[in-house]
Amino acid sequence: MARVSLAVLLLLGCGGADGPPIDAAMDAPWDAAMASCGPSGGCVAGPACGAGCCAAGERCDRGVCRCGENAACGAGDSCAAAGPIGGDACGAVCCGASGPCPQ
């Protein structure tokens, strides 16, 4: 009986056949090696993300644009790297209107 109860709880807790679909990518940790901040999906400056495009230097993290580990940059700012931008084109610091960009 305990095994049946456990199986029922697992089935119900995991969505079951009638539950909402489970998206494992939403729970996956961000992997810097997999990130790319270059243009994709028809976007001119940054990667396609959710229903829109990220700005140059930003990455898409589960449907949300981010600059490094922070939120996407505000108006007048860009996502820049503190040195040469690597092959993934990702920045880590918002700068421009909010302050000078790193050199």
Order of alpha helices (4+ residues) and beta strands (2+ residues): alpha-alpha-beta-beta-beta-beta-beta-beta-beta
